[in-house]
Amino acid sequence: MAYIPADKRYEKTPYARSGRSGLLLPRISLGLWHNFGDDSNRQDARDLILGAFDHGITHFDLANNYGPPPGSAEINFGKIFQQNLAAYRDELIISTKAGYTMWPGPYGDWGSRKYMLASLDQSLQRMQLDYVDIFYSHRPDPHTPLEETMGALAHAVRTGKALYAALSNYGPEQTAAAAKILRELGAPCLIHQPRYNMIDRKPEHGLFSVLEREGIGCIPFSPLAQGILSERYLEGMPEGSRATRNIFLKPETVARHRPMILKLQAIAKARGQTLAQMALAWVLRQTAVTSVLPGASSLKQIESNLATLQNTKFSPAELAAIDEAVAGVDATKAGPPI
């Protein structure tokens, strides 16, 4: 049967403006980092994407290297889009990125104009799209002039292959410099995608203030620290979980964090939320944050994530208790920033 989206989809989730732009994004978007590669069930992936749209989630975030293998998440998303969502293209925000290794040789990585624009063309081909809404520089390149990488983003916007330019994993000073270049090139930076969660708080040390000053939105990834900040590991290591499959998150990492997880779970329970919901609400409380990018492996998870929006306020006592629970945790051991 042909897919027909829910009539009341736009009544189910609030939207927020990205910085000082005109673009509204759902407060909770859907990241396709995991669960959309060739190791995933195609029907499950379809149900996730269409179910998310039925709930008003209009923003789907990809990157050239998402999979596994790299590129497969874009291919699989493209198939689902063409078969079910093509008629609703103007209702969707689709983003992709370039910056990590994609093909062998000197032109398949980092931030040269050659790599950035070739990667975008490949992404469009994989997804069978004429354009993406947001194109990111996935990470800063220490060996390429910032002007070159930003020039590639601006070129993508000027040629209509992307509507907006964006950054991911850039530090505060790099972000300010990149924003200045993009503004001068006529392609202002729309949004920044940093890693941010209760464990990894680096954006609080300068990045958020730069984003607010520059009028740039923020959409943090890994808000659940690869699942550490969820109920998944409260009682052990469930079969099939990321930790058991050694996908970035290791069993020893979960074991090391379990005392913290149990403390946070108690705070969340007192708030009437799950641990994952509290973790998402904690990220969304930041005034600089436009949207947040959790992944999902089931429609039930998406629905639970959206229920977060019923309670995003924190008392000073709750924030202090969270700070105490995570004190001393080594954020660098919770997974890589990709």
C-alpha beads as a LAMMPS data file, in Angstrom:
LAMMPS data file: protein, C-alpha beads

338 atoms
337 bonds

1 atom types
1 bond types

-500.0 500.0 xlo xhi
-500.0 500.0 ylo yhi
-500.0 500.0 zlo zhi

Masses

1 110.0

Atoms # bond

1 1 1 0.000 0.000 0.000
2 1 1 1.138 3.546 -0.741
3 1 1 2.314 5.440 2.326
4 1 1 0.063 8.284 3.470
5 1 1 1.417 10.322 6.408
6 1 1 -0.667 11.003 9.503
7 1 1 -3.012 13.968 9.070
8 1 1 -2.176 15.423 12.484
9 1 1 1.587 14.946 12.297
10 1 1 2.308 18.629 12.868
11 1 1 0.335 18.651 16.097
12 1 1 2.651 16.129 17.727
13 1 1 5.973 17.906 18.167
14 1 1 7.043 21.520 18.699
15 1 1 9.551 23.273 16.455
16 1 1 12.265 25.837 17.170
17 1 1 14.087 28.330 14.992
18 1 1 17.707 27.521 14.147
19 1 1 19.651 30.499 15.435
20 1 1 18.630 33.682 13.647
21 1 1 17.676 31.847 10.453
22 1 1 14.164 31.395 9.134
23 1 1 14.339 27.594 9.432
24 1 1 12.308 25.735 12.057
25 1 1 13.434 22.288 13.171
26 1 1 11.606 19.744 15.320
27 1 1 12.860 19.837 18.881
28 1 1 13.699 16.156 18.503
29 1 1 15.106 15.031 15.154
30 1 1 16.209 11.574 14.010
31 1 1 19.857 10.662 13.570
32 1 1 20.685 7.850 11.143
33 1 1 24.190 7.141 12.445
34 1 1 23.157 3.632 13.563
35 1 1 20.393 1.196 12.547
36 1 1 20.210 2.230 8.886
37 1 1 23.246 0.493 7.377
38 1 1 23.365 -2.818 5.543
39 1 1 23.517 -4.676 8.862
40 1 1 20.025 -3.398 9.730
41 1 1 16.576 -4.715 8.859
42 1 1 15.196 -2.761 5.888
43 1 1 11.575 -2.994 7.030
44 1 1 12.525 -1.762 10.505
45 1 1 14.381 1.179 8.960
46 1 1 11.348 2.055 6.843
47 1 1 9.030 1.846 9.842
48 1 1 11.341 4.111 11.856
49 1 1 11.574 6.829 9.216
50 1 1 7.897 6.829 8.295
51 1 1 6.836 6.542 11.921
52 1 1 9.021 9.502 12.813
53 1 1 7.435 11.598 10.056
54 1 1 3.971 10.563 11.236
55 1 1 4.911 12.101 14.586
56 1 1 6.072 15.390 13.086
57 1 1 9.797 14.638 12.958
58 1 1 10.745 16.294 9.692
59 1 1 14.536 16.314 10.052
60 1 1 16.632 13.276 9.131
61 1 1 20.369 13.546 9.707
62 1 1 22.926 11.525 7.747
63 1 1 26.593 11.633 6.773
64 1 1 28.573 10.158 3.900
65 1 1 30.229 7.609 6.210
66 1 1 27.140 6.369 8.072
67 1 1 26.495 2.650 7.763
68 1 1 28.100 0.182 7.969
69 1 1 29.539 0.083 5.399
70 1 1 30.100 3.790 4.770
71 1 1 27.499 5.166 2.385
72 1 1 24.921 2.455 3.043
73 1 1 22.760 4.577 5.367
74 1 1 22.364 7.146 2.588
75 1 1 21.549 4.431 0.034
76 1 1 18.955 2.841 2.304
77 1 1 17.442 6.179 3.251
78 1 1 17.287 7.119 -0.432
79 1 1 15.341 3.972 -1.276
80 1 1 12.848 4.590 1.521
81 1 1 12.537 8.238 0.503
82 1 1 11.933 7.489 -3.171
83 1 1 9.385 4.777 -2.446
84 1 1 7.450 6.610 0.261
85 1 1 8.383 10.241 0.844
86 1 1 9.265 11.785 -2.523
87 1 1 5.871 13.485 -2.713
88 1 1 6.627 15.173 0.629
89 1 1 10.159 16.425 -0.167
90 1 1 9.240 20.029 0.610
91 1 1 8.144 18.995 4.105
92 1 1 11.486 17.376 4.943
93 1 1 14.891 18.548 6.135
94 1 1 17.612 16.140 4.994
95 1 1 21.204 16.723 6.022
96 1 1 24.505 15.074 5.212
97 1 1 28.175 15.647 5.995
98 1 1 31.678 15.202 4.626
99 1 1 34.920 15.153 6.573
100 1 1 35.814 11.591 7.553
101 1 1 37.429 8.902 5.405
102 1 1 35.228 7.737 2.523
103 1 1 37.494 6.415 -0.245
104 1 1 41.214 5.598 -0.630
105 1 1 43.829 8.032 -1.767
106 1 1 44.531 11.673 -0.903
107 1 1 41.136 13.026 -2.007
108 1 1 38.779 10.919 0.117
109 1 1 39.103 12.528 3.551
110 1 1 39.249 15.777 5.532
111 1 1 38.235 19.168 4.136
112 1 1 39.677 20.006 0.734
113 1 1 37.375 21.526 -1.872
114 1 1 38.027 18.467 -4.042
115 1 1 36.836 16.052 -1.343
116 1 1 33.935 18.109 0.017
117 1 1 32.233 18.691 -3.312
118 1 1 32.919 15.212 -4.696
119 1 1 31.500 13.729 -1.497
120 1 1 28.360 15.857 -1.748
121 1 1 27.809 14.700 -5.331
122 1 1 28.188 11.087 -4.190
123 1 1 25.755 11.610 -1.317
124 1 1 23.153 13.095 -3.639
125 1 1 23.566 10.155 -5.993
126 1 1 23.229 7.619 -3.158
127 1 1 20.080 9.282 -1.829
128 1 1 18.712 10.019 -5.329
129 1 1 18.221 13.673 -4.389
130 1 1 18.682 16.912 -6.305
131 1 1 19.784 18.716 -3.148
132 1 1 20.171 18.357 0.593
133 1 1 18.794 20.936 2.978
134 1 1 21.903 21.074 5.169
135 1 1 25.501 20.225 4.213
136 1 1 28.056 19.973 7.016
137 1 1 31.789 20.080 7.267
138 1 1 31.969 17.044 9.559
139 1 1 35.233 18.020 11.254
140 1 1 37.891 20.717 10.949
141 1 1 40.915 19.913 8.793
142 1 1 44.202 21.069 10.367
143 1 1 45.993 20.841 7.013
144 1 1 43.539 22.716 4.777
145 1 1 42.904 26.473 4.984
146 1 1 39.587 27.168 6.636
147 1 1 38.765 29.454 3.701
148 1 1 38.956 26.488 1.330
149 1 1 36.628 24.241 3.320
150 1 1 34.139 27.046 3.929
151 1 1 34.402 28.028 0.278
152 1 1 33.325 24.508 -0.662
153 1 1 30.281 24.758 1.629
154 1 1 29.373 28.145 0.159
155 1 1 29.781 26.779 -3.379
156 1 1 27.375 23.942 -2.547
157 1 1 24.827 26.525 -1.431
158 1 1 25.353 28.801 -4.442
159 1 1 24.909 25.931 -6.879
160 1 1 21.719 24.737 -5.192
161 1 1 23.089 21.374 -4.111
162 1 1 22.546 22.425 -0.485
163 1 1 20.257 25.045 0.987
164 1 1 22.299 25.720 4.127
165 1 1 25.913 25.368 5.272
166 1 1 26.745 23.874 8.665
167 1 1 29.559 22.707 10.939
168 1 1 30.142 19.686 13.154
169 1 1 32.822 19.009 15.772
170 1 1 34.376 22.489 15.454
171 1 1 35.698 24.200 18.584
172 1 1 34.611 27.678 19.694
173 1 1 37.406 29.649 17.989
174 1 1 37.171 27.563 14.812
175 1 1 33.408 28.063 14.756
176 1 1 33.681 31.831 15.095
177 1 1 36.274 32.014 12.314
178 1 1 34.287 29.709 10.024
179 1 1 31.073 31.649 10.648
180 1 1 32.769 34.882 9.640
181 1 1 34.018 33.381 6.375
182 1 1 30.652 31.843 5.514
183 1 1 28.854 35.091 6.233
184 1 1 31.239 36.989 3.942
185 1 1 30.670 34.371 1.225
186 1 1 26.904 34.839 1.442
187 1 1 26.171 31.410 2.960
188 1 1 25.717 32.008 6.710
189 1 1 26.257 29.024 8.989
190 1 1 22.839 27.619 9.872
191 1 1 23.669 25.193 12.643
192 1 1 26.436 23.432 14.542
193 1 1 26.391 19.747 15.499
194 1 1 28.603 19.036 18.512
195 1 1 28.675 16.041 20.758
196 1 1 26.928 17.022 23.999
197 1 1 25.423 15.078 26.867
198 1 1 25.544 14.871 30.653
199 1 1 28.962 13.225 30.477
200 1 1 30.580 15.241 27.694
201 1 1 30.026 18.956 28.356
202 1 1 32.706 20.554 26.226
203 1 1 30.230 22.811 24.353
204 1 1 29.513 24.597 27.638
205 1 1 33.099 25.895 27.615
206 1 1 32.791 28.535 24.946
207 1 1 30.919 26.939 22.044
208 1 1 27.387 27.735 23.196
209 1 1 28.250 31.383 23.772
210 1 1 29.793 31.625 20.272
211 1 1 26.696 30.072 18.703
212 1 1 24.350 32.460 20.486
213 1 1 26.501 35.455 19.600
214 1 1 26.729 34.414 15.940
215 1 1 23.055 33.474 15.654
216 1 1 23.835 29.838 14.823
217 1 1 21.597 26.979 15.910
218 1 1 22.817 23.894 17.744
219 1 1 21.766 20.260 17.312
220 1 1 23.803 17.973 19.605
221 1 1 24.506 14.378 18.648
222 1 1 25.059 11.477 21.029
223 1 1 22.729 12.971 23.684
224 1 1 22.480 9.532 25.315
225 1 1 26.240 8.866 25.151
226 1 1 25.772 5.856 22.850
227 1 1 23.068 4.463 25.143
228 1 1 24.928 4.814 28.436
229 1 1 22.373 7.438 29.494
230 1 1 19.417 5.116 29.015
231 1 1 17.728 2.221 30.779
232 1 1 19.325 -0.284 28.409
233 1 1 22.206 -1.141 30.714
234 1 1 20.602 -0.769 34.130
235 1 1 20.631 -4.486 34.847
236 1 1 23.364 -5.825 32.604
237 1 1 24.288 -6.188 28.953
238 1 1 21.240 -7.011 26.790
239 1 1 21.869 -9.323 23.842
240 1 1 22.201 -7.372 20.610
241 1 1 22.938 -4.036 22.295
242 1 1 25.673 -1.762 20.980
243 1 1 27.963 -2.712 23.850
244 1 1 27.698 -6.441 23.070
245 1 1 28.409 -5.770 19.389
246 1 1 31.421 -3.553 20.198
247 1 1 30.054 -0.672 18.088
248 1 1 32.111 2.125 19.637
249 1 1 30.602 1.414 23.061
250 1 1 32.470 -1.300 24.959
251 1 1 31.137 -3.565 27.752
252 1 1 33.854 -2.334 30.101
253 1 1 32.750 1.243 29.479
254 1 1 29.200 0.382 30.503
255 1 1 30.421 -1.439 33.614
256 1 1 32.551 1.530 34.631
257 1 1 29.585 3.884 34.298
258 1 1 26.954 1.724 36.001
259 1 1 27.153 3.414 39.438
260 1 1 26.532 6.752 37.697
261 1 1 23.688 5.262 35.638
262 1 1 21.909 4.040 38.765
263 1 1 22.182 7.442 40.449
264 1 1 20.819 9.215 37.376
265 1 1 18.021 6.668 37.070
266 1 1 16.845 7.535 40.580
267 1 1 16.749 11.260 39.702
268 1 1 14.817 10.546 36.512
269 1 1 12.311 8.346 38.341
270 1 1 11.643 11.144 40.823
271 1 1 10.936 13.444 37.849
272 1 1 8.487 10.942 36.369
273 1 1 10.754 10.279 33.393
274 1 1 12.904 7.508 32.049
275 1 1 16.649 8.053 32.203
276 1 1 16.765 8.606 28.430
277 1 1 13.983 11.172 28.599
278 1 1 15.751 13.064 31.365
279 1 1 19.015 12.994 29.405
280 1 1 17.301 14.456 26.329
281 1 1 15.497 17.087 28.414
282 1 1 18.795 18.030 30.043
283 1 1 20.300 18.769 26.611
284 1 1 17.216 20.643 25.406
285 1 1 17.240 22.938 28.441
286 1 1 20.177 24.840 26.926
287 1 1 18.971 28.049 25.261
288 1 1 21.504 27.567 22.443
289 1 1 20.035 24.173 21.495
290 1 1 17.519 24.125 18.640
291 1 1 17.018 20.380 18.328
292 1 1 18.601 17.159 19.534
293 1 1 19.665 14.064 17.564
294 1 1 18.984 10.751 19.273
295 1 1 19.038 7.585 17.253
296 1 1 16.354 4.928 17.563
297 1 1 15.933 1.217 16.971
298 1 1 12.138 1.111 17.305
299 1 1 9.101 3.325 16.895
300 1 1 8.462 2.863 20.604
301 1 1 11.789 4.581 21.303
302 1 1 10.845 7.489 19.047
303 1 1 7.531 7.885 20.849
304 1 1 9.291 7.731 24.203
305 1 1 11.802 10.357 23.052
306 1 1 8.983 12.677 22.013
307 1 1 7.343 12.247 25.428
308 1 1 10.450 13.991 26.779
309 1 1 8.983 17.281 25.581
310 1 1 6.292 17.122 28.251
311 1 1 8.895 17.949 30.909
312 1 1 12.072 19.837 30.004
313 1 1 12.366 22.014 33.114
314 1 1 14.846 21.308 35.905
315 1 1 15.009 22.613 39.432
316 1 1 18.367 23.810 40.799
317 1 1 18.349 20.800 43.134
318 1 1 17.893 18.381 40.237
319 1 1 20.710 19.961 38.250
320 1 1 22.980 19.804 41.281
321 1 1 22.128 16.125 41.822
322 1 1 22.926 15.354 38.176
323 1 1 26.248 17.183 38.445
324 1 1 27.107 15.180 41.554
325 1 1 26.140 11.886 39.890
326 1 1 28.410 12.416 36.880
327 1 1 31.306 14.034 38.742
328 1 1 34.622 12.429 37.858
329 1 1 33.351 10.556 34.789
330 1 1 35.848 10.500 31.915
331 1 1 33.905 11.799 28.905
332 1 1 36.635 10.726 26.477
333 1 1 35.800 7.063 27.115
334 1 1 32.128 7.233 26.136
335 1 1 32.663 6.884 22.379
336 1 1 34.183 8.729 19.409
337 1 1 32.861 12.061 18.088
338 1 1 31.595 11.100 14.652

Bonds

1 1 1 2
2 1 2 3
3 1 3 4
4 1 4 5
5 1 5 6
6 1 6 7
7 1 7 8
8 1 8 9
9 1 9 10
10 1 10 11
11 1 11 12
12 1 12 13
13 1 13 14
14 1 14 15
15 1 15 16
16 1 16 17
17 1 17 18
18 1 18 19
19 1 19 20
20 1 20 21
21 1 21 22
22 1 22 23
23 1 23 24
24 1 24 25
25 1 25 26
26 1 26 27
27 1 27 28
28 1 28 29
29 1 29 30
30 1 30 31
31 1 31 32
32 1 32 33
33 1 33 34
34 1 34 35
35 1 35 36
36 1 36 37
37 1 37 38
38 1 38 39
39 1 39 40
40 1 40 41
41 1 41 42
42 1 42 43
43 1 43 44
44 1 44 45
45 1 45 46
46 1 46 47
47 1 47 48
48 1 48 49
49 1 49 50
50 1 50 51
51 1 51 52
52 1 52 53
53 1 53 54
54 1 54 55
55 1 55 56
56 1 56 57
57 1 57 58
58 1 58 59
59 1 59 60
60 1 60 61
61 1 61 62
62 1 62 63
63 1 63 64
64 1 64 65
65 1 65 66
66 1 66 67
67 1 67 68
68 1 68 69
69 1 69 70
70 1 70 71
71 1 71 72
72 1 72 73
73 1 73 74
74 1 74 75
75 1 75 76
76 1 76 77
77 1 77 78
78 1 78 79
79 1 79 80
80 1 80 81
81 1 81 82
82 1 82 83
83 1 83 84
84 1 84 85
85 1 85 86
86 1 86 87
87 1 87 88
88 1 88 89
89 1 89 90
90 1 90 91
91 1 91 92
92 1 92 93
93 1 93 94
94 1 94 95
95 1 95 96
96 1 96 97
97 1 97 98
98 1 98 99
99 1 99 100
100 1 100 101
101 1 101 102
102 1 102 103
103 1 103 104
104 1 104 105
105 1 105 106
106 1 106 107
107 1 107 108
108 1 108 109
109 1 109 110
110 1 110 111
111 1 111 112
112 1 112 113
113 1 113 114
114 1 114 115
115 1 115 116
116 1 116 117
117 1 117 118
118 1 118 119
119 1 119 120
120 1 120 121
121 1 121 122
122 1 122 123
123 1 123 124
124 1 124 125
125 1 125 126
126 1 126 127
127 1 127 128
128 1 128 129
129 1 129 130
130 1 130 131
131 1 131 132
132 1 132 133
133 1 133 134
134 1 134 135
135 1 135 136
136 1 136 137
137 1 137 138
138 1 138 139
139 1 139 140
140 1 140 141
141 1 141 142
142 1 142 143
143 1 143 144
144 1 144 145
145 1 145 146
146 1 146 147
147 1 147 148
148 1 148 149
149 1 149 150
150 1 150 151
151 1 151 152
152 1 152 153
153 1 153 154
154 1 154 155
155 1 155 156
156 1 156 157
157 1 157 158
158 1 158 159
159 1 159 160
160 1 160 161
161 1 161 162
162 1 162 163
163 1 163 164
164 1 164 165
165 1 165 166
166 1 166 167
167 1 167 168
168 1 168 169
169 1 169 170
170 1 170 171
171 1 171 172
172 1 172 173
173 1 173 174
174 1 174 175
175 1 175 176
176 1 176 177
177 1 177 178
178 1 178 179
179 1 179 180
180 1 180 181
181 1 181 182
182 1 182 183
183 1 183 184
184 1 184 185
185 1 185 186
186 1 186 187
187 1 187 188
188 1 188 189
189 1 189 190
190 1 190 191
191 1 191 192
192 1 192 193
193 1 193 194
194 1 194 195
195 1 195 196
196 1 196 197
197 1 197 198
198 1 198 199
199 1 199 200
200 1 200 201
201 1 201 202
202 1 202 203
203 1 203 204
204 1 204 205
205 1 205 206
206 1 206 207
207 1 207 208
208 1 208 209
209 1 209 210
210 1 210 211
211 1 211 212
212 1 212 213
213 1 213 214
214 1 214 215
215 1 215 216
216 1 216 217
217 1 217 218
218 1 218 219
219 1 219 220
220 1 220 221
221 1 221 222
222 1 222 223
223 1 223 224
224 1 224 225
225 1 225 226
226 1 226 227
227 1 227 228
228 1 228 229
229 1 229 230
230 1 230 231
231 1 231 232
232 1 232 233
233 1 233 234
234 1 234 235
235 1 235 236
236 1 236 237
237 1 237 238
238 1 238 239
239 1 239 240
240 1 240 241
241 1 241 242
242 1 242 243
243 1 243 244
244 1 244 245
245 1 245 246
246 1 246 247
247 1 247 248
248 1 248 249
249 1 249 250
250 1 250 251
251 1 251 252
252 1 252 253
253 1 253 254
254 1 254 255
255 1 255 256
256 1 256 257
257 1 257 258
258 1 258 259
259 1 259 260
260 1 260 261
261 1 261 262
262 1 262 263
263 1 263 264
264 1 264 265
265 1 265 266
266 1 266 267
267 1 267 268
268 1 268 269
269 1 269 270
270 1 270 271
271 1 271 272
272 1 272 273
273 1 273 274
274 1 274 275
275 1 275 276
276 1 276 277
277 1 277 278
278 1 278 279
279 1 279 280
280 1 280 281
281 1 281 282
282 1 282 283
283 1 283 284
284 1 284 285
285 1 285 286
286 1 286 287
287 1 287 288
288 1 288 289
289 1 289 290
290 1 290 291
291 1 291 292
292 1 292 293
293 1 293 294
294 1 294 295
295 1 295 296
296 1 296 297
297 1 297 298
298 1 298 299
299 1 299 300
300 1 300 301
301 1 301 302
302 1 302 303
303 1 303 304
304 1 304 305
305 1 305 306
306 1 306 307
307 1 307 308
308 1 308 309
309 1 309 310
310 1 310 311
311 1 311 312
312 1 312 313
313 1 313 314
314 1 314 315
315 1 315 316
316 1 316 317
317 1 317 318
318 1 318 319
319 1 319 320
320 1 320 321
321 1 321 322
322 1 322 323
323 1 323 324
324 1 324 325
325 1 325 326
326 1 326 327
327 1 327 328
328 1 328 329
329 1 329 330
330 1 330 331
331 1 331 332
332 1 332 333
333 1 333 334
334 1 334 335
335 1 335 336
336 1 336 337
337 1 337 338
